[in-house]
Amino acid sequence: MSINTTDKIPNNVDLVADKTLQRALEHWQPRFIDWWRETGPDGSHGFEVYLRTAISVERDGWANFGYVKMPEYRWGIFLNPVQGGGTIAFGDHKGQPVWQEVPGEHRANLRRIIVTQGDTEPASVEQQRHLGRTAPSLYDLRNLFQINVEEGRHLWAMVYLLHRYFGRDGREEADALLERRSGDADNPRILGAFNERTPDWLAFFMFTHFTDRDGKFQLNALAESGFEPLARTTQFMLTEEAYHMFVGESGVSRVIQRTCEVMKQLKTDDPAQVRAAGAIDLTTIQRYLNYHYSVTIDLFGADQSSNAAIFYSSGLKGRFREAKRNDDHLLKDASYTVLEPSAGAQLSEREVPMLNALNEVLRDDFIRDSEAGVGRWNRVIEKSELPDRLTLPHKAFNRRIGSLADALVSPEGRVVAESEWSARARDWLPTDGDRAFVASLMTRVVEPGRYAGWIAPPRVPVNGQPMDYEYVRIG
């Protein structure tokens, strides 16, 4: 499974042995570079950035750090090693050998899964395109660019599968991945959250904490797939995805840390005074949290889904940590509790077949993981000896998909009248004023070792470098 880094397309899939596939991907490559130059990080093409580049799929020593100009980054195709003797762990094909080729009866559904996952990767790059203009430090600028190039590599991972296993249809889908644009009214990205703007760094940190965490759970479910090339591809993608979530969680922690410092210095929790001192008040942070969390949990889809049942029963997409589940992995007689609106302006629980509720199962796994992350943010506040705490809103809050889409629910989980929602929404979700204030803080800081006044320095540098390291050579 060694990676040939000298090839035009670095890979560990023996691309040179399939000349037709190699030519097709080398024909797609300049289109990708054109897309990157058009919609990738704005104004960055001449920068030398201290980036990690995959050189192995082994746990130890899988990445090499060094300065790279991003248009020259070595995007490649890397799959985890074939395990040999693998069997499908769930669904109607449980116990049968994993597939090395696409089963004809599952071709359309597998293609749909791969295209949907692949579409999220370039979308996030497009959403974050202008953030480099307002980076709070070289450390943060470097992290942004690291995430961007790895999202580009994750696109390559899905494009390889489309080209290798889906013929002409796959090539056309791969081309379309470079044609859609985040937020475009005529040709938007497939999933709603990937058409939202990411206009400032607080939004970026929330996005990478919550939306990349959705990616963690979706990729883990795909890593269980009976189609082994997809499973091996996503297993390696998870190695890189973990850093994206770290950037988000630690970024918000640093914003909170700076806010707490200002609150203690001023001896006040008044948002106006905190803002006047150049920090982001905790109420604004809470509203950003409410928004990004609620948008993200919609990414899991409707709470009851026949497609989710088909994907599972067909062996295409499992559950998070499927092997650790203590059941029969068939789920034909299992049930699960979902929420739905009921008479009397209330939410009620209903037992439904678990196969149809697998989106909700994955969403609840995500919610538990997110609760732990918010708990770590609260420890920053607690260590500052302040009484405030951040909370996750109720799962029915601000939903746009599924049976809860039309419910008006407060962050505490209380069903409210439309008049109360209209009156209180500005207390629960970011206002234009909030976004304008946060935007007013977004000025670029590019002196090594310096940080904008609204965010604390990191505790841990990148790859053991000194805290004042020149992570990006702007020149």
One Martini backbone bead per residue (centre of mass of N, CA, C, O) as a GRO file, in nm:
protein
  475
    1MET     BB    1   0.051   0.065   0.013
    2SER     BB    2   0.224   0.245  -0.134
    3ILE     BB    3   0.314   0.576  -0.231
    4ASN     BB    4   0.326   0.743  -0.537
    5THR     BB    5   0.468   1.070  -0.545
    6THR     BB    6   0.561   1.095  -0.865
    7ASP     BB    7   0.306   1.104  -0.974
    8LYS     BB    8   0.070   1.298  -1.104
    9ILE     BB    9  -0.109   1.095  -0.923
   10PRO     BB   10  -0.114   1.021  -0.624
   11ASN     BB   11  -0.097   0.664  -0.519
   12ASN     BB   12  -0.239   0.321  -0.398
   13VAL     BB   13  -0.395   0.187  -0.687
   14ASP     BB   14  -0.236   0.132  -0.943
   15LEU     BB   15  -0.289   0.333  -1.190
   16VAL     BB   16  -0.081   0.240  -1.415
   17ALA     BB   17  -0.248  -0.037  -1.479
   18ASP     BB   18  -0.484   0.181  -1.575
   19LYS     BB   19  -0.489   0.370  -1.847
   20THR     BB   20  -0.780   0.466  -1.876
   21LEU     BB   21  -0.810   0.580  -1.590
   22GLN     BB   22  -0.564   0.763  -1.592
   23ARG     BB   23  -0.657   0.945  -1.827
   24ALA     BB   24  -0.923   1.040  -1.703
   25LEU     BB   25  -0.795   1.175  -1.448
   26GLU     BB   26  -0.594   1.359  -1.609
   27HIS     BB   27  -0.834   1.512  -1.743
   28TRP     BB   28  -0.965   1.614  -1.466
   29GLN     BB   29  -0.738   1.771  -1.319
   30PRO     BB   30  -0.746   2.058  -1.465
   31ARG     BB   31  -1.036   2.113  -1.373
   32PHE     BB   32  -0.972   2.122  -1.077
   33ILE     BB   33  -0.768   2.356  -1.087
   34ASP     BB   34  -0.966   2.559  -1.201
   35TRP     BB   35  -1.159   2.545  -0.966
   36TRP     BB   36  -0.958   2.632  -0.748
   37ARG     BB   37  -0.886   2.911  -0.873
   38GLU     BB   38  -1.188   3.015  -0.871
   39THR     BB   39  -1.299   2.887  -0.557
   40GLY     BB   40  -1.078   2.904  -0.385
   41PRO     BB   41  -0.864   3.054  -0.204
   42ASP     BB   42  -0.837   3.381  -0.177
   43GLY     BB   43  -0.529   3.509  -0.266
   44SER     BB   44  -0.320   3.228  -0.227
   45HIS     BB   45  -0.130   3.119  -0.467
   46GLY     BB   46   0.156   3.253  -0.356
   47PHE     BB   47   0.164   3.093  -0.107
   48GLU     BB   48   0.343   2.959   0.165
   49VAL     BB   49   0.250   2.648   0.322
   50TYR     BB   50   0.224   2.469   0.623
   51LEU     BB   51   0.182   2.140   0.526
   52ARG     BB   52   0.012   1.843   0.506
   53THR     BB   53   0.102   1.530   0.342
   54ALA     BB   54   0.021   1.246   0.208
   55ILE     BB   55   0.239   0.925   0.223
   56SER     BB   56   0.031   0.742   0.383
   57VAL     BB   57  -0.183   0.479   0.559
   58GLU     BB   58  -0.046   0.481   0.811
   59ARG     BB   59  -0.055   0.568   1.138
   60ASP     BB   60   0.253   0.606   1.107
   61GLY     BB   61   0.367   0.848   0.901
   62TRP     BB   62   0.133   0.971   0.691
   63ALA     BB   63   0.280   1.259   0.715
   64ASN     BB   64   0.399   1.562   0.556
   65PHE     BB   65   0.590   1.850   0.637
   66GLY     BB   66   0.554   2.162   0.446
   67TYR     BB   67   0.610   2.378   0.197
   68VAL     BB   68   0.324   2.502   0.001
   69LYS     BB   69   0.167   2.560  -0.290
   70MET     BB   70  -0.155   2.501  -0.334
   71PRO     BB   71  -0.164   2.444  -0.650
   72GLU     BB   72   0.083   2.218  -0.570
   73TYR     BB   73  -0.066   2.019  -0.436
   74ARG     BB   74  -0.075   1.660  -0.355
   75TRP     BB   75  -0.320   1.525  -0.483
   76GLY     BB   76  -0.489   1.210  -0.398
   77ILE     BB   77  -0.514   0.840  -0.384
   78PHE     BB   78  -0.643   0.685  -0.078
   79LEU     BB   79  -0.638   0.357   0.062
   80ASN     BB   80  -0.695   0.130   0.255
   81PRO     BB   81  -0.619  -0.170   0.319
   82VAL     BB   82  -0.666  -0.484   0.245
   83GLN     BB   83  -0.782  -0.739   0.455
   84GLY     BB   84  -0.925  -0.991   0.397
   85GLY     BB   85  -1.212  -1.181   0.436
   86GLY     BB   86  -1.444  -0.999   0.422
   87THR     BB   87  -1.761  -0.912   0.569
   88ILE     BB   88  -2.080  -0.844   0.595
   89ALA     BB   89  -2.233  -0.685   0.895
   90PHE     BB   90  -2.516  -0.622   0.743
   91GLY     BB   91  -2.810  -0.713   0.653
   92ASP     BB   92  -2.904  -0.926   0.394
   93HIS     BB   93  -2.566  -0.981   0.350
   94LYS     BB   94  -2.485  -1.106   0.595
   95GLY     BB   95  -2.167  -1.285   0.574
   96GLN     BB   96  -2.082  -1.192   0.314
   97PRO     BB   97  -1.880  -1.097   0.091
   98VAL     BB   98  -1.730  -0.845  -0.004
   99TRP     BB   99  -1.724  -0.592  -0.242
  100GLN     BB  100  -1.523  -0.505  -0.537
  101GLU     BB  101  -1.783  -0.459  -0.690
  102VAL     BB  102  -2.065  -0.344  -0.836
  103PRO     BB  103  -2.374  -0.416  -0.782
  104GLY     BB  104  -2.623  -0.385  -1.000
  105GLU     BB  105  -2.869  -0.341  -0.789
  106HIS     BB  106  -2.674  -0.093  -0.640
  107ARG     BB  107  -2.571   0.129  -0.830
  108ALA     BB  108  -2.751   0.383  -0.787
  109ASN     BB  109  -2.717   0.410  -0.477
  110LEU     BB  110  -2.408   0.431  -0.469
  111ARG     BB  111  -2.384   0.679  -0.645
  112ARG     BB  112  -2.551   0.864  -0.466
  113ILE     BB  113  -2.373   0.850  -0.215
  114ILE     BB  114  -2.106   0.952  -0.346
  115VAL     BB  115  -2.208   1.221  -0.458
  116THR     BB  116  -2.305   1.347  -0.196
  117GLN     BB  117  -2.035   1.338  -0.053
  118GLY     BB  118  -1.865   1.481  -0.276
  119ASP     BB  119  -2.027   1.760  -0.272
  120THR     BB  120  -1.925   1.862   0.015
  121GLU     BB  121  -1.625   1.927  -0.039
  122PRO     BB  122  -1.628   2.176  -0.236
  123ALA     BB  123  -1.834   2.343  -0.080
  124SER     BB  124  -1.657   2.423   0.167
  125VAL     BB  125  -1.450   2.578   0.005
  126GLU     BB  126  -1.647   2.789  -0.108
  127GLN     BB  127  -1.751   2.896   0.169
  128GLN     BB  128  -1.426   2.970   0.259
  129ARG     BB  129  -1.283   3.157   0.047
  130HIS     BB  130  -1.261   3.456   0.220
  131LEU     BB  131  -1.118   3.404   0.505
  132GLY     BB  132  -0.815   3.483   0.450
  133ARG     BB  133  -0.870   3.801   0.469
  134THR     BB  134  -0.947   3.750   0.814
  135ALA     BB  135  -0.725   3.633   0.970
  136PRO     BB  136  -0.612   3.614   1.315
  137SER     BB  137  -0.371   3.427   1.197
  138LEU     BB  138  -0.134   3.216   1.079
  139TYR     BB  139  -0.239   2.967   1.217
  140ASP     BB  140  -0.533   2.991   1.104
  141LEU     BB  141  -0.464   3.006   0.807
  142ARG     BB  142  -0.333   2.731   0.789
  143ASN     BB  143  -0.583   2.565   0.880
  144LEU     BB  144  -0.765   2.645   0.653
  145PHE     BB  145  -0.584   2.533   0.423
  146GLN     BB  146  -0.577   2.242   0.522
  147ILE     BB  147  -0.875   2.189   0.492
  148ASN     BB  148  -0.903   2.260   0.194
  149VAL     BB  149  -0.708   2.042   0.074
  150GLU     BB  150  -0.861   1.800   0.206
  151GLU     BB  151  -1.127   1.842   0.066
  152GLY     BB  152  -1.003   1.802  -0.211
  153ARG     BB  153  -0.914   1.506  -0.156
  154HIS     BB  154  -1.201   1.398  -0.101
  155LEU     BB  155  -1.294   1.445  -0.382
  156TRP     BB  156  -1.096   1.251  -0.516
  157ALA     BB  157  -1.202   0.996  -0.379
  158MET     BB  158  -1.484   1.002  -0.522
  159VAL     BB  159  -1.388   1.025  -0.816
  160TYR     BB  160  -1.248   0.758  -0.833
  161LEU     BB  161  -1.499   0.583  -0.790
  162LEU     BB  162  -1.657   0.687  -1.033
  163HIS     BB  163  -1.446   0.610  -1.251
  164ARG     BB  164  -1.386   0.306  -1.171
  165TYR     BB  165  -1.720   0.198  -1.123
  166PHE     BB  166  -1.925   0.398  -1.339
  167GLY     BB  167  -1.825   0.510  -1.587
  168ARG     BB  168  -1.987   0.739  -1.761
  169ASP     BB  169  -2.163   0.827  -1.525
  170GLY     BB  170  -1.923   0.892  -1.337
  171ARG     BB  171  -1.790   1.111  -1.512
  172GLU     BB  172  -2.033   1.303  -1.510
  173GLU     BB  173  -2.046   1.338  -1.203
  174ALA     BB  174  -1.758   1.451  -1.169
  175ASP     BB  175  -1.809   1.705  -1.336
  176ALA     BB  176  -2.051   1.815  -1.161
  177LEU     BB  177  -1.880   1.874  -0.902
  178LEU     BB  178  -1.752   2.138  -1.069
  179GLU     BB  179  -2.037   2.296  -1.135
  180ARG     BB  180  -2.130   2.333  -0.879
  181ARG     BB  181  -2.251   2.583  -0.630
  182SER     BB  182  -2.243   2.752  -0.356
  183GLY     BB  183  -2.553   2.926  -0.357
  184ASP     BB  184  -2.662   2.869  -0.628
  185ALA     BB  185  -2.963   2.919  -0.780
  186ASP     BB  186  -2.920   2.710  -1.037
  187ASN     BB  187  -2.646   2.532  -0.905
  188PRO     BB  188  -2.647   2.379  -0.637
  189ARG     BB  189  -2.594   2.216  -0.378
  190ILE     BB  190  -2.745   1.941  -0.243
  191LEU     BB  191  -2.705   2.050   0.046
  192GLY     BB  192  -2.812   2.305   0.239
  193ALA     BB  193  -2.559   2.367   0.429
  194PHE     BB  194  -2.378   2.405   0.147
  195ASN     BB  195  -2.537   2.704   0.090
  196GLU     BB  196  -2.414   2.847   0.312
  197ARG     BB  197  -2.264   3.090   0.470
  198THR     BB  198  -1.905   3.180   0.561
  199PRO     BB  199  -1.825   3.501   0.680
  200ASP     BB  200  -1.677   3.398   0.947
  201TRP     BB  201  -1.486   3.260   1.206
  202LEU     BB  202  -1.711   3.164   1.388
  203ALA     BB  203  -1.856   3.007   1.167
  204PHE     BB  204  -1.619   2.823   1.098
  205PHE     BB  205  -1.589   2.686   1.373
  206MET     BB  206  -1.877   2.577   1.382
  207PHE     BB  207  -1.864   2.416   1.124
  208THR     BB  208  -1.618   2.228   1.202
  209HIS     BB  209  -1.758   2.115   1.450
  210PHE     BB  210  -2.042   2.023   1.327
  211THR     BB  211  -2.024   1.952   1.016
  212ASP     BB  212  -1.771   1.769   1.042
  213ARG     BB  213  -1.918   1.580   1.237
  214ASP     BB  214  -2.110   1.474   1.038
  215GLY     BB  215  -1.887   1.354   0.865
  216LYS     BB  216  -1.796   1.146   1.068
  217PHE     BB  217  -2.066   0.982   1.070
  218GLN     BB  218  -2.095   0.930   0.769
  219LEU     BB  219  -1.817   0.792   0.727
  220ASN     BB  220  -1.860   0.564   0.931
  221ALA     BB  221  -2.103   0.440   0.782
  222LEU     BB  222  -1.936   0.393   0.513
  223ALA     BB  223  -1.706   0.214   0.651
  224GLU     BB  224  -1.931  -0.037   0.657
  225SER     BB  225  -1.940  -0.113   0.378
  226GLY     BB  226  -1.975  -0.373   0.138
  227PHE     BB  227  -1.816  -0.170  -0.034
  228GLU     BB  228  -1.487  -0.168   0.002
  229PRO     BB  229  -1.377   0.086  -0.144
  230LEU     BB  230  -1.547   0.280   0.026
  231ALA     BB  231  -1.450   0.198   0.306
  232ARG     BB  232  -1.143   0.253   0.257
  233THR     BB  233  -1.172   0.551   0.186
  234THR     BB  234  -1.317   0.656   0.452
  235GLN     BB  235  -1.109   0.564   0.657
  236PHE     BB  236  -0.895   0.774   0.565
  237MET     BB  237  -1.062   1.035   0.585
  238LEU     BB  238  -1.085   1.027   0.901
  239THR     BB  239  -0.795   1.110   0.961
  240GLU     BB  240  -0.848   1.410   0.857
  241GLU     BB  241  -1.120   1.495   0.997
  242ALA     BB  242  -1.022   1.531   1.291
  243TYR     BB  243  -0.880   1.809   1.245
  244HIS     BB  244  -1.126   1.976   1.172
  245MET     BB  245  -1.262   1.949   1.451
  246PHE     BB  246  -1.033   2.071   1.613
  247VAL     BB  247  -1.045   2.352   1.494
  248GLY     BB  248  -1.331   2.412   1.592
  249GLU     BB  249  -1.315   2.355   1.896
  250SER     BB  250  -1.060   2.530   1.958
  251GLY     BB  251  -1.165   2.794   1.839
  252VAL     BB  252  -1.402   2.836   2.032
  253SER     BB  253  -1.236   2.818   2.292
  254ARG     BB  254  -1.068   3.077   2.228
  255VAL     BB  255  -1.302   3.271   2.221
  256ILE     BB  256  -1.400   3.215   2.509
  257GLN     BB  257  -1.141   3.284   2.656
  258ARG     BB  258  -1.137   3.582   2.576
  259THR     BB  259  -1.411   3.658   2.688
  260CYS     BB  260  -1.349   3.585   2.983
  261GLU     BB  261  -1.119   3.784   3.022
  262VAL     BB  262  -1.291   4.037   2.978
  263MET     BB  263  -1.505   3.989   3.196
  264LYS     BB  264  -1.301   3.995   3.432
  265GLN     BB  265  -1.175   4.271   3.383
  266LEU     BB  266  -1.472   4.422   3.388
  267LYS     BB  267  -1.686   4.289   3.566
  268THR     BB  268  -1.881   4.156   3.327
  269ASP     BB  269  -2.193   4.044   3.125
  270ASP     BB  270  -2.222   4.269   2.927
  271PRO     BB  271  -2.241   4.266   2.595
  272ALA     BB  272  -2.169   4.562   2.528
  273GLN     BB  273  -1.898   4.571   2.686
  274VAL     BB  274  -1.763   4.334   2.548
  275ARG     BB  275  -1.775   4.452   2.263
  276ALA     BB  276  -1.622   4.721   2.324
  277ALA     BB  277  -1.356   4.530   2.388
  278GLY     BB  278  -1.343   4.312   2.132
  279ALA     BB  279  -1.552   4.089   2.201
  280ILE     BB  280  -1.747   3.790   2.218
  281ASP     BB  281  -2.031   3.730   2.334
  282LEU     BB  282  -2.207   3.464   2.468
  283THR     BB  283  -2.480   3.515   2.326
  284THR     BB  284  -2.366   3.504   2.040
  285ILE     BB  285  -2.242   3.225   2.056
  286GLN     BB  286  -2.511   3.082   2.111
  287ARG     BB  287  -2.651   3.160   1.845
  288TYR     BB  288  -2.448   3.026   1.660
  289LEU     BB  289  -2.485   2.747   1.773
  290ASN     BB  290  -2.785   2.711   1.712
  291TYR     BB  291  -2.758   2.733   1.407
  292HIS     BB  292  -2.538   2.518   1.328
  293TYR     BB  293  -2.671   2.280   1.465
  294SER     BB  294  -2.952   2.283   1.322
  295VAL     BB  295  -2.842   2.259   1.033
  296THR     BB  296  -2.684   1.992   1.075
  297ILE     BB  297  -2.917   1.790   1.167
  298ASP     BB  298  -3.048   1.799   0.879
  299LEU     BB  299  -2.828   1.621   0.726
  300PHE     BB  300  -2.960   1.337   0.817
  301GLY     BB  301  -3.253   1.381   0.767
  302ALA     BB  302  -3.516   1.216   0.790
  303ASP     BB  303  -3.658   1.036   1.050
  304GLN     BB  304  -3.806   0.897   0.802
  305SER     BB  305  -3.656   0.640   0.578
  306SER     BB  306  -3.644   0.436   0.305
  307ASN     BB  307  -3.352   0.475   0.214
  308ALA     BB  308  -3.213   0.392   0.477
  309ALA     BB  309  -3.325   0.104   0.469
  310ILE     BB  310  -3.201   0.023   0.199
  311PHE     BB  311  -2.901   0.077   0.261
  312TYR     BB  312  -2.888  -0.128   0.492
  313SER     BB  313  -3.009  -0.392   0.371
  314SER     BB  314  -2.790  -0.375   0.125
  315GLY     BB  315  -2.496  -0.290   0.259
  316LEU     BB  316  -2.405   0.028   0.214
  317LYS     BB  317  -2.506   0.151   0.510
  318GLY     BB  318  -2.436   0.196   0.825
  319ARG     BB  319  -2.353   0.236   1.143
  320PHE     BB  320  -2.221   0.361   1.404
  321ARG     BB  321  -2.039   0.123   1.509
  322GLU     BB  322  -2.163  -0.157   1.424
  323ALA     BB  323  -1.991  -0.384   1.577
  324LYS     BB  324  -2.090  -0.262   1.876
  325ARG     BB  325  -2.365  -0.371   1.833
  326ASN     BB  326  -2.633  -0.534   2.032
  327ASP     BB  327  -2.741  -0.710   1.764
  328ASP     BB  328  -2.846  -0.855   1.451
  329HIS     BB  329  -2.808  -0.650   1.194
  330LEU     BB  330  -3.120  -0.626   1.069
  331LEU     BB  331  -3.391  -0.486   1.218
  332LYS     BB  332  -3.686  -0.606   1.154
  333ASP     BB  333  -3.785  -0.596   1.486
  334ALA     BB  334  -3.709  -0.309   1.533
  335SER     BB  335  -3.713  -0.005   1.729
  336TYR     BB  336  -3.786   0.360   1.740
  337THR     BB  337  -3.764   0.685   1.866
  338VAL     BB  338  -3.970   0.961   1.771
  339LEU     BB  339  -4.041   1.287   1.682
  340GLU     BB  340  -4.359   1.474   1.693
  341PRO     BB  341  -4.617   1.640   1.623
  342SER     BB  342  -4.912   1.738   1.809
  343ALA     BB  343  -5.168   1.785   1.973
  344GLY     BB  344  -5.153   2.086   2.150
  345ALA     BB  345  -4.867   2.190   2.098
  346GLN     BB  346  -4.685   1.920   2.079
  347LEU     BB  347  -4.455   1.670   2.165
  348SER     BB  348  -4.407   1.335   2.047
  349GLU     BB  349  -4.376   0.992   2.085
  350ARG     BB  350  -4.263   0.731   1.846
  351GLU     BB  351  -4.284   0.412   1.733
  352VAL     BB  352  -4.057   0.275   1.493
  353PRO     BB  353  -3.897   0.139   1.257
  354MET     BB  354  -3.561   0.128   1.251
  355LEU     BB  355  -3.499   0.126   0.949
  356ASN     BB  356  -3.657   0.410   0.913
  357ALA     BB  357  -3.462   0.547   1.170
  358LEU     BB  358  -3.148   0.580   1.095
  359ASN     BB  359  -3.113   0.883   1.090
  360GLU     BB  360  -3.185   0.918   1.393
  361VAL     BB  361  -2.963   0.747   1.509
  362LEU     BB  362  -2.730   0.920   1.396
  363ARG     BB  363  -2.821   1.187   1.521
  364ASP     BB  364  -2.799   1.094   1.820
  365ASP     BB  365  -2.500   1.039   1.811
  366PHE     BB  366  -2.423   1.330   1.745
  367ILE     BB  367  -2.548   1.467   1.992
  368ARG     BB  368  -2.370   1.331   2.205
  369ASP     BB  369  -2.103   1.440   2.089
  370SER     BB  370  -2.180   1.743   2.110
  371GLU     BB  371  -2.221   1.757   2.415
  372ALA     BB  372  -1.923   1.708   2.481
  373GLY     BB  373  -1.813   1.962   2.339
  374VAL     BB  374  -1.970   2.171   2.510
  375GLY     BB  375  -1.848   2.079   2.777
  376ARG     BB  376  -1.562   2.182   2.706
  377TRP     BB  377  -1.641   2.479   2.682
  378ASN     BB  378  -1.749   2.505   2.976
  379ARG     BB  379  -1.473   2.462   3.115
  380VAL     BB  380  -1.360   2.734   3.039
  381ILE     BB  381  -1.563   2.896   3.206
  382GLU     BB  382  -1.521   2.755   3.477
  383LYS     BB  383  -1.213   2.830   3.504
  384SER     BB  384  -1.309   3.146   3.511
  385GLU     BB  385  -1.541   3.174   3.726
  386LEU     BB  386  -1.814   3.147   3.564
  387PRO     BB  387  -2.171   3.094   3.534
  388ASP     BB  388  -2.182   3.041   3.252
  389ARG     BB  389  -2.360   2.856   2.980
  390LEU     BB  390  -2.369   2.631   2.729
  391THR     BB  391  -2.615   2.507   2.483
  392LEU     BB  392  -2.808   2.282   2.341
  393PRO     BB  393  -3.052   2.259   2.147
  394HIS     BB  394  -3.319   2.132   2.057
  395LYS     BB  395  -3.389   1.902   1.803
  396ALA     BB  396  -3.655   2.088   1.710
  397PHE     BB  397  -3.488   2.329   1.644
  398ASN     BB  398  -3.487   2.479   1.343
  399ARG     BB  399  -3.631   2.298   1.139
  400ARG     BB  400  -3.640   2.167   0.769
  401ILE     BB  401  -3.665   1.850   0.825
  402GLY     BB  402  -3.925   1.665   0.841
  403SER     BB  403  -4.166   1.649   1.093
  404LEU     BB  404  -4.019   1.927   1.224
  405ALA     BB  405  -4.027   2.160   1.006
  406ASP     BB  406  -4.311   2.311   1.123
  407ALA     BB  407  -4.198   2.353   1.396
  408LEU     BB  408  -4.226   2.564   1.690
  409VAL     BB  409  -3.919   2.573   1.874
  410SER     BB  410  -3.748   2.607   2.136
  411PRO     BB  411  -3.441   2.549   2.278
  412GLU     BB  412  -3.602   2.392   2.523
  413GLY     BB  413  -3.871   2.245   2.374
  414ARG     BB  414  -4.097   2.459   2.322
  415VAL     BB  415  -4.396   2.514   2.202
  416VAL     BB  416  -4.479   2.782   1.981
  417ALA     BB  417  -4.599   3.054   1.868
  418GLU     BB  418  -4.561   3.259   1.603
  419SER     BB  419  -4.539   3.518   1.771
  420GLU     BB  420  -4.306   3.423   1.953
  421TRP     BB  421  -4.104   3.353   1.738
  422SER     BB  422  -4.085   3.638   1.614
  423ALA     BB  423  -3.996   3.774   1.891
  424ARG     BB  424  -3.746   3.549   1.969
  425ALA     BB  425  -3.543   3.483   1.739
  426ARG     BB  426  -3.323   3.704   1.817
  427ASP     BB  427  -3.243   3.530   2.081
  428TRP     BB  428  -3.163   3.247   1.912
  429LEU     BB  429  -3.053   3.395   1.654
  430PRO     BB  430  -2.871   3.542   1.437
  431THR     BB  431  -2.828   3.861   1.358
  432ASP     BB  432  -2.739   4.118   1.169
  433GLY     BB  433  -2.592   4.253   1.407
  434ASP     BB  434  -2.410   4.021   1.483
  435ARG     BB  435  -2.268   3.987   1.207
  436ALA     BB  436  -2.162   4.276   1.194
  437PHE     BB  437  -1.989   4.264   1.446
  438VAL     BB  438  -1.811   4.027   1.375
  439ALA     BB  439  -1.710   4.152   1.109
  440SER     BB  440  -1.563   4.399   1.252
  441LEU     BB  441  -1.327   4.195   1.368
  442MET     BB  442  -1.230   4.108   1.070
  443THR     BB  443  -0.886   4.111   1.079
  444ARG     BB  444  -0.582   4.080   0.956
  445VAL     BB  445  -0.319   3.861   1.090
  446VAL     BB  446   0.052   3.832   0.990
  447GLU     BB  447   0.215   3.818   1.246
  448PRO     BB  448   0.414   3.631   1.404
  449GLY     BB  449   0.246   3.551   1.714
  450ARG     BB  450  -0.016   3.697   1.640
  451TYR     BB  451  -0.348   3.814   1.763
  452ALA     BB  452  -0.649   3.872   1.777
  453GLY     BB  453  -0.859   4.021   2.024
  454TRP     BB  454  -1.100   3.777   2.001
  455ILE     BB  455  -0.852   3.567   2.044
  456ALA     BB  456  -0.680   3.311   2.159
  457PRO     BB  457  -0.423   3.139   2.184
  458PRO     BB  458  -0.283   2.854   2.143
  459ARG     BB  459  -0.156   2.566   2.306
  460VAL     BB  460  -0.092   2.416   2.026
  461PRO     BB  461   0.107   2.361   1.788
  462VAL     BB  462   0.238   2.277   1.481
  463ASN     BB  463   0.448   2.021   1.483
  464GLY     BB  464   0.627   2.167   1.721
  465GLN     BB  465   0.628   2.453   1.675
  466PRO     BB  466   0.664   2.758   1.732
  467MET     BB  467   0.443   3.014   1.813
  468ASP     BB  468   0.611   3.213   1.590
  469TYR     BB  469   0.555   3.077   1.337
  470GLU     BB  470   0.568   3.074   0.976
  471TYR     BB  471   0.299   2.931   0.834
  472VAL     BB  472   0.283   3.184   0.632
  473ARG     BB  473   0.412   3.294   0.318
  474ILE     BB  474   0.328   3.585   0.165
  475GLY     BB  475   0.539   3.806   0.032
   0.00000   0.00000   0.00000
